[in-house]
Amino acid sequence: MKIAKEEGIDVQSLVDAAAVQEPHIPVSIFAATQLTCFEAAILYLSDHEKYTYTTIANLTSRDPRTIWETASRARKKRSDPLPVDESGRSIPLAVLRNRKRSPLQAVVLYLFTTQHLSFARIAKILHRDPRNIWAVYQKAKTR
């Protein structure tokens, strides 16, 4: 404490920053092929992490009604729980916050640029065709 005061470091702001850790989403949930990336993320956050729709809306920069509608549509498509592998790769929720790109584009762009995965590997993780992943990446680069 004494060193922090001498250096002019606000200890409380450090504690607050550590407490507000950005949520991460396991990449394994996107393997649910009948759901879109956004639907899978919403189901994971609401069912597994127990976030309210309002909290999810704030975290993803969307309207709570949109979150409710997306979750409702996803539950109609899939009644069983999502395949959650906490030990595998995960992406920060902030990746989905950028509304200039679709959620799939954001996930592919993050995995390719940050995690340095090949299109074939991303396709295998997301259970999509590699050509589709390449096309999604090309579209994401232009936005």
DOVEX-270277 format. One record per residue: residue in one letter; residue number from 1; chain; x, y, z of N, C-alpha, C in turn. Coordinates in Angstrom, 3 decimals. Layout:
N
ATOM code pos unit       nu       nv       nw      cau      cav      caw       cu       cv       cw
ATOM    A NUM    A        X        Y        Z        X        Y        Z        X        Y        Z
...
end
This chain:
143
ATOM code pos unit       nu       nv       nw      cau      cav      caw       cu       cv       cw
ATOM    M   1    A    0.821   -1.181    0.000    0.000    0.000    0.000    0.868    1.249    0.000
ATOM    K   2    A    1.914    1.215    0.812    2.769    2.379    0.930    3.439    2.689   -0.408
ATOM    I   3    A    3.919    1.659   -1.104    4.570    1.850   -2.392    3.568    2.369   -3.416
ATOM    A   4    A    2.362    1.841   -3.384    1.338    2.284   -4.322    1.026    3.763   -4.122
ATOM    K   5    A    0.953    4.216   -2.873    0.677    5.623   -2.606    1.848    6.496   -3.051
ATOM    E   6    A    3.060    6.039   -2.813    4.245    6.801   -3.220    4.325    6.923   -4.740
ATOM    E   7    A    3.931    5.893   -5.439    3.990    5.899   -6.900    2.755    6.534   -7.527
ATOM    G   8    A    1.767    6.903   -6.710    0.554    7.520   -7.228   -0.388    6.552   -7.898
ATOM    I   9    A   -0.353    5.288   -7.483   -1.227    4.263   -8.054   -2.472    4.150   -7.194
ATOM    D  10    A   -3.623    4.232   -7.828   -4.891    4.083   -7.129   -5.201    2.598   -7.002
ATOM    V  11    A   -5.042    2.077   -5.795   -5.213    0.640   -5.550   -6.649    0.210   -5.834
ATOM    Q  12    A   -7.620    1.039   -5.476   -9.022    0.681   -5.680   -9.336    0.514   -7.164
ATOM    S  13    A   -8.759    1.365   -8.007   -9.022    1.227   -9.445   -8.418   -0.065   -9.989
ATOM    L  14    A   -7.286   -0.499   -9.442   -6.696   -1.779   -9.839   -7.577   -2.943   -9.421
ATOM    V  15    A   -8.128   -2.866   -8.212   -9.016   -3.916   -7.708  -10.286   -3.965   -8.550
ATOM    D  16    A  -10.842   -2.791   -8.882  -12.052   -2.747   -9.701  -11.797   -3.308  -11.092
ATOM    A  17    A  -10.646   -2.977  -11.677  -10.315   -3.473  -13.014  -10.152   -4.988  -13.016
ATOM    A  18    A   -9.567   -5.530  -11.962   -9.392   -6.982  -11.871  -10.735   -7.681  -11.659
ATOM    A  19    A  -11.637   -7.033  -10.927  -12.942   -7.636  -10.645  -13.824   -7.670  -11.893
ATOM    V  20    A  -13.663   -6.677  -12.772  -14.474   -6.609  -13.971  -13.713   -7.276  -15.107
ATOM    Q  21    A  -13.688   -8.593  -15.081  -12.999   -9.352  -16.119  -13.973   -9.621  -17.256
ATOM    E  22    A  -13.500   -9.418  -18.454  -14.330   -9.637  -19.639  -14.704  -11.114  -19.742
ATOM    P  23    A  -16.013  -11.413  -19.886  -16.421  -12.819  -20.035  -15.869  -13.422  -21.329
ATOM    H  24    A  -15.569  -14.695  -21.281  -15.096  -15.436  -22.443  -16.111  -16.512  -22.795
ATOM    I  25    A  -16.183  -16.828  -24.072  -17.109  -17.837  -24.569  -16.291  -18.980  -25.139
ATOM    P  26    A  -16.534  -20.220  -24.694  -15.800  -21.354  -25.269  -16.160  -21.539  -26.742
ATOM    V  27    A  -15.178  -21.779  -27.564  -15.388  -21.950  -28.997  -16.202  -23.214  -29.271
ATOM    S  28    A  -16.176  -24.161  -28.360  -16.889  -25.424  -28.569  -18.394  -25.230  -28.739
ATOM    I  29    A  -18.964  -24.147  -28.217  -20.418  -23.950  -28.339  -20.831  -23.655  -29.777
ATOM    F  30    A  -19.896  -23.156  -30.591  -20.221  -22.830  -31.970  -20.320  -24.071  -32.849
ATOM    A  31    A  -20.004  -25.231  -32.294  -20.115  -26.483  -33.037  -21.569  -26.914  -33.198
ATOM    A  32    A  -22.481  -26.262  -32.494  -23.906  -26.558  -32.628  -24.366  -26.034  -33.982
ATOM    T  33    A  -24.340  -26.885  -34.988  -24.535  -26.453  -36.366  -25.921  -25.902  -36.657
ATOM    Q  34    A  -26.921  -26.294  -35.898  -28.261  -25.795  -36.184  -28.469  -24.377  -35.660
ATOM    L  35    A  -27.528  -23.859  -34.865  -27.624  -22.507  -34.328  -26.636  -21.575  -35.018
ATOM    T  36    A  -27.001  -20.303  -35.096  -26.040  -19.311  -35.570  -25.044  -19.039  -34.442
ATOM    C  37    A  -23.950  -18.370  -34.776  -22.944  -18.052  -33.746  -23.547  -17.195  -32.640
ATOM    F  38    A  -24.362  -16.230  -33.025  -24.949  -15.343  -32.028  -25.951  -16.087  -31.145
ATOM    E  39    A  -26.753  -16.961  -31.741  -27.703  -17.752  -30.957  -26.974  -18.642  -29.957
ATOM    A  40    A  -25.893  -19.269  -30.395  -25.120  -20.127  -29.488  -24.521  -19.308  -28.342
ATOM    A  41    A  -24.008  -18.134  -28.646  -23.417  -17.283  -27.612  -24.471  -16.838  -26.599
ATOM    I  42    A  -25.639  -16.459  -27.079  -26.718  -16.021  -26.186  -27.177  -17.174  -25.298
ATOM    L  43    A  -27.357  -18.361  -25.885  -27.755  -19.523  -25.079  -26.707  -19.845  -24.020
ATOM    Y  44    A  -25.440  -19.787  -24.396  -24.372  -20.063  -23.437  -24.409  -19.059  -22.289
ATOM    L  45    A  -24.517  -17.787  -22.614  -24.501  -16.755  -21.571  -25.735  -16.822  -20.675
ATOM    S  46    A  -26.888  -17.129  -21.252  -28.104  -17.169  -20.435  -28.261  -18.479  -19.665
ATOM    D  47    A  -27.964  -19.604  -20.297  -28.188  -20.899  -19.645  -27.004  -21.359  -18.793
ATOM    H  48    A  -25.807  -21.190  -19.306  -24.638  -21.707  -18.595  -24.079  -20.687  -17.593
ATOM    E  49    A  -23.951  -19.436  -18.027  -23.391  -18.395  -17.154  -24.461  -17.708  -16.304
ATOM    K  50    A  -25.730  -17.948  -16.622  -26.871  -17.413  -15.867  -26.951  -15.884  -15.884
ATOM    Y  51    A  -26.547  -15.268  -17.000  -26.701  -13.825  -17.154  -28.146  -13.516  -17.529
ATOM    T  52    A  -28.635  -12.362  -17.108  -29.968  -11.928  -17.510  -29.892  -11.375  -18.926
ATOM    Y  53    A  -31.039  -11.267  -19.583  -31.066  -10.733  -20.935  -30.558   -9.296  -20.975
ATOM    T  54    A  -30.876   -8.523  -19.939  -30.411   -7.138  -19.880  -28.891   -7.077  -19.769
ATOM    T  55    A  -28.302   -7.940  -18.968  -26.845   -7.984  -18.835  -26.197   -8.393  -20.152
ATOM    I  56    A  -26.760   -9.406  -20.797  -26.229   -9.846  -22.094  -26.343   -8.722  -23.114
ATOM    A  57    A  -27.467   -8.009  -23.091  -27.657   -6.890  -24.014  -26.599   -5.815  -23.795
ATOM    N  58    A  -26.297   -5.518  -22.551  -25.269   -4.518  -22.254  -23.886   -4.994  -22.690
ATOM    L  59    A  -23.589   -6.273  -22.484  -22.285   -6.815  -22.854  -22.081   -6.894  -24.363
ATOM    T  60    A  -23.169   -7.065  -25.108  -23.063   -7.229  -26.560  -23.504   -5.988  -27.337
ATOM    S  61    A  -23.847   -4.921  -26.641  -24.291   -3.665  -27.273  -25.525   -3.878  -28.147
ATOM    R  62    A  -26.490   -4.595  -27.592  -27.732   -4.840  -28.307  -28.916   -4.570  -27.395
ATOM    D  63    A  -30.085   -4.526  -27.982  -31.313   -4.274  -27.245  -31.741   -5.548  -26.504
ATOM    P  64    A  -32.249   -5.445  -25.267  -32.694   -6.646  -24.540  -33.775   -7.436  -25.271
ATOM    R  65    A  -34.606   -6.752  -26.037  -35.648   -7.463  -26.801  -35.030   -8.341  -27.884
ATOM    T  66    A  -33.940   -7.870  -28.464  -33.230   -8.667  -29.465  -32.644   -9.918  -28.824
ATOM    I  67    A  -32.093   -9.760  -27.632  -31.512  -10.894  -26.909  -32.601  -11.899  -26.568
ATOM    W  68    A  -33.743  -11.419  -26.084  -34.849  -12.317  -25.741  -35.312  -13.087  -26.978
ATOM    E  69    A  -35.493  -12.380  -28.087  -35.957  -13.016  -29.325  -34.951  -14.046  -29.829
ATOM    T  70    A  -33.676  -13.705  -29.767  -32.622  -14.629  -30.213  -32.595  -15.880  -29.348
ATOM    A  71    A  -32.698  -15.709  -28.029  -32.703  -16.858  -27.121  -33.937  -17.725  -27.341
ATOM    S  72    A  -35.071  -17.097  -27.542  -36.312  -17.834  -27.783  -36.218  -18.661  -29.066
ATOM    R  73    A  -35.702  -18.051  -30.128  -35.547  -18.753  -31.406  -34.546  -19.906  -31.277
ATOM    A  74    A  -33.470  -19.679  -30.530  -32.449  -20.720  -30.355  -33.000  -21.901  -29.550
ATOM    R  75    A  -33.807  -21.627  -28.550  -34.377  -22.716  -27.740  -35.371  -23.561  -28.541
ATOM    K  76    A  -36.025  -22.937  -29.519  -36.918  -23.707  -30.392  -36.117  -24.649  -31.294
ATOM    K  77    A  -34.941  -24.189  -31.706  -34.093  -25.003  -32.574  -33.383  -26.110  -31.817
ATOM    R  78    A  -33.015  -25.846  -30.572  -32.190  -26.804  -29.827  -32.668  -26.860  -28.381
ATOM    S  79    A  -33.112  -28.030  -27.952  -33.602  -28.171  -26.575  -32.535  -28.741  -25.641
ATOM    D  80    A  -31.569  -29.479  -26.190  -30.521  -30.060  -25.345  -29.423  -29.018  -25.066
ATOM    P  81    A  -28.644  -29.231  -24.008  -27.603  -28.264  -23.659  -26.502  -28.172  -24.718
ATOM    L  82    A  -25.859  -27.006  -24.759  -24.759  -26.791  -25.699  -23.529  -27.590  -25.290
ATOM    P  83    A  -22.695  -28.008  -26.263  -21.452  -28.716  -25.924  -20.410  -27.719  -25.407
ATOM    V  84    A  -20.235  -27.666  -24.100  -19.323  -26.694  -23.490  -18.045  -27.402  -23.066
ATOM    D  85    A  -16.927  -26.972  -23.647  -15.616  -27.496  -23.284  -14.804  -26.336  -22.722
ATOM    E  86    A  -14.824  -26.190  -21.399  -14.158  -25.072  -20.729  -12.637  -25.138  -20.868
ATOM    S  87    A  -12.092  -26.322  -21.132  -10.643  -26.470  -21.195  -10.063  -26.054  -22.543
ATOM    G  88    A  -10.907  -25.930  -23.552  -10.431  -25.600  -24.896  -10.288  -24.105  -25.118
ATOM    R  89    A  -10.266  -23.720  -26.378  -10.129  -22.310  -26.741  -11.384  -21.532  -26.374
ATOM    S  90    A  -11.181  -20.242  -26.124  -12.315  -19.364  -25.866  -12.051  -18.009  -26.509
ATOM    I  91    A  -13.139  -17.281  -26.740  -13.007  -15.948  -27.306  -13.625  -14.950  -26.336
ATOM    P  92    A  -13.062  -13.754  -26.244  -13.665  -12.750  -25.375  -15.002  -12.283  -25.957
ATOM    L  93    A  -15.919  -11.981  -25.084  -17.243  -11.539  -25.520  -17.158  -10.224  -26.282
ATOM    A  94    A  -16.127   -9.446  -26.033  -15.954   -8.164  -26.727  -15.860   -8.341  -28.235
ATOM    V  95    A  -15.467   -9.523  -28.689  -15.379   -9.789  -30.127  -16.758   -9.646  -30.769
ATOM    L  96    A  -17.803  -10.027  -30.069  -19.159   -9.957  -30.612  -19.787   -8.577  -30.465
ATOM    R  97    A  -19.129   -7.686  -29.760  -19.683   -6.353  -29.500  -19.655   -5.467  -30.743
ATOM    N  98    A  -18.690   -5.676  -31.629  -18.562   -4.865  -32.839  -19.682   -5.227  -33.805
ATOM    R  99    A  -20.579   -4.288  -34.071  -21.731   -4.584  -34.910  -21.470   -4.347  -36.390
ATOM    K 100    A  -20.246   -3.961  -36.745  -19.913   -3.782  -38.155  -19.789   -5.131  -38.859
ATOM    R 101    A  -19.499   -6.158  -38.086  -19.351   -7.502  -38.641  -20.421   -8.415  -38.042
ATOM    S 102    A  -20.753   -9.463  -38.789  -21.672  -10.461  -38.239  -20.924  -11.234  -37.145
ATOM    P 103    A  -21.641  -11.881  -36.232  -20.950  -12.666  -35.205  -20.032  -13.744  -35.784
ATOM    L 104    A  -20.452  -14.407  -36.854  -19.590  -15.420  -37.478  -18.331  -14.769  -38.043
ATOM    Q 105    A  -18.467  -13.632  -38.702  -17.304  -12.927  -39.218  -16.357  -12.536  -38.091
ATOM    A 106    A  -16.913  -12.059  -36.995  -16.090  -11.642  -35.857  -15.329  -12.824  -35.260
ATOM    V 107    A  -15.991  -13.965  -35.139  -15.350  -15.158  -34.581  -14.239  -15.652  -35.510
ATOM    V 108    A  -14.525  -15.733  -36.797  -13.525  -16.205  -37.769  -12.332  -15.254  -37.798
ATOM    L 109    A  -12.597  -13.965  -37.837  -11.519  -12.976  -37.860  -10.652  -13.072  -36.606
ATOM    Y 110    A  -11.291  -13.245  -35.444  -10.547  -13.371  -34.191   -9.683  -14.630  -34.187
ATOM    L 111    A  -10.258  -15.752  -34.573   -9.508  -17.011  -34.563   -8.357  -17.002  -35.568
ATOM    F 112    A   -8.557  -16.355  -36.721   -7.512  -16.328  -37.741   -6.394  -15.347  -37.372
ATOM    T 113    A   -6.758  -14.142  -36.953   -5.743  -13.115  -36.712   -5.092  -13.220  -35.336
ATOM    T 114    A   -5.869  -13.534  -34.321   -5.329  -13.551  -32.959   -4.797  -14.920  -32.562
ATOM    Q 115    A   -5.541  -15.969  -32.893   -5.141  -17.321  -32.511   -4.269  -17.989  -33.580
ATOM    H 116    A   -4.154  -17.371  -34.750   -3.326  -17.865  -35.860   -3.698  -19.278  -36.296
ATOM    L 117    A   -5.008  -19.508  -36.399   -5.489  -20.802  -36.864   -5.711  -20.746  -38.374
ATOM    S 118    A   -5.545  -21.874  -39.021   -5.802  -21.943  -40.465   -7.309  -21.994  -40.701
ATOM    F 119    A   -7.701  -21.710  -41.947   -9.125  -21.773  -42.288   -9.656  -23.180  -42.109
ATOM    A 120    A   -8.846  -24.178  -42.433   -9.270  -25.571  -42.279   -9.505  -25.898  -40.804
ATOM    R 121    A   -8.626  -25.431  -39.936   -8.769  -25.689  -38.494   -9.994  -24.966  -37.931
ATOM    I 122    A  -10.195  -23.720  -38.355  -11.378  -22.956  -37.915  -12.646  -23.661  -38.378
ATOM    A 123    A  -12.633  -24.133  -39.626  -13.793  -24.846  -40.166  -14.094  -26.103  -39.358
ATOM    K 124    A  -13.051  -26.814  -38.961  -13.245  -28.028  -38.164  -13.820  -27.693  -36.791
ATOM    I 125    A  -13.319  -26.624  -36.169  -13.799  -26.211  -34.845  -15.259  -25.774  -34.910
ATOM    L 126    A  -15.596  -25.004  -35.947  -16.949  -24.453  -36.068  -17.925  -25.367  -36.801
ATOM    H 127    A  -17.426  -26.516  -37.283  -18.247  -27.464  -38.051  -18.882  -26.788  -39.267
ATOM    R 128    A  -18.043  -26.089  -40.010  -18.461  -25.424  -41.238  -17.513  -25.846  -42.360
ATOM    D 129    A  -17.877  -25.542  -43.586  -17.041  -25.855  -44.737  -15.861  -24.872  -44.782
ATOM    P 130    A  -14.643  -25.347  -45.075  -13.483  -24.433  -45.139  -13.638  -23.318  -46.183
ATOM    R 131    A  -14.310  -23.620  -47.278  -14.530  -22.584  -48.294  -15.437  -21.487  -47.757
ATOM    N 132    A  -16.401  -21.891  -46.947  -17.293  -20.918  -46.324  -16.514  -20.035  -45.354
ATOM    I 133    A  -15.629  -20.630  -44.583  -14.821  -19.873  -43.625  -13.934  -18.875  -44.359
ATOM    W 134    A  -13.333  -19.291  -45.488  -12.510  -18.390  -46.278  -13.341  -17.206  -46.783
ATOM    A 135    A  -14.541  -17.490  -47.282  -15.419  -16.439  -47.805  -15.840  -15.477  -46.698
ATOM    V 136    A  -16.147  -16.015  -45.529  -16.531  -15.181  -44.391  -15.368  -14.276  -43.992
ATOM    Y 137    A  -14.162  -14.822  -43.990  -12.975  -14.027  -43.641  -12.746  -12.912  -44.664
ATOM    Q 138    A  -12.870  -13.238  -45.953  -12.677  -12.221  -46.990  -13.677  -11.090  -46.846
ATOM    K 139    A  -14.914  -11.429  -46.532  -15.957  -10.411  -46.333  -15.663   -9.578  -45.085
ATOM    A 140    A  -15.179  -10.225  -44.031  -14.879   -9.524  -42.779  -13.733   -8.541  -42.963
ATOM    K 141    A  -12.754   -8.890  -43.809  -11.617   -7.989  -44.037  -12.043   -6.671  -44.679
ATOM    T 142    A  -13.067   -6.722  -45.512  -13.500   -5.516  -46.220  -14.334   -4.591  -45.353
ATOM    R 143    A  -14.849   -5.082  -44.260  -15.697   -4.242  -43.406  -14.906   -3.486  -42.403
end
